[in-house]
């Protein structure tokens, strides 16, 4: 049995809420983790990928602790052997790697 698709107006409202929460997270660093976790819950509930709303979202937020990465909260390094960019969160200590292609 096929599951029913959500109406377009529901998806539109969910996207607007995610955008508002993300803007609030950037403006208020004290409540940023809470706003990011709420926006992730909304995106998973309504099956809306965060990368469709904010393409650079993956590289701005720690997946493990929901912290917004700034220059003071993350170390960024490159590894030429594995061709990856390494992000180390300074709040939780987790490492996230993103590949890059060299031309």
Helices and strands as residue ranges (DSSP letters): H 8-27, G 29-31, H 32-45, H 50-53, G 57-59, E 74-79, E 84-89, E 95-99
